[in-house]
Amino acid sequence: MDEASWWIIDIVGPVILLIVLIWLVMRRRSNRTTDQTEAGTRELYAEEEQRRREGSDDL
């Protein structure tokens, strides 16, 4: 019985951990939308450019 529990700890435990980590990475990547990120970046750059043209960019 002692040998079986070590087998579970040494083999099954890391395999389960690896599967969970892969699942979390795939889940995180699927939730990310690059369109929203790029749109937000363009908006921020446009606001910054507008402030620069108006002279209110605090420089």
Buried (B, 14 or more C-beta within 10 A) or exposed (E): EEEEEEEEEEEEEEEEEEEEEEEEEEEEEEEEEEEEEEEEEEEEEEEEEEEEEEEEEEE
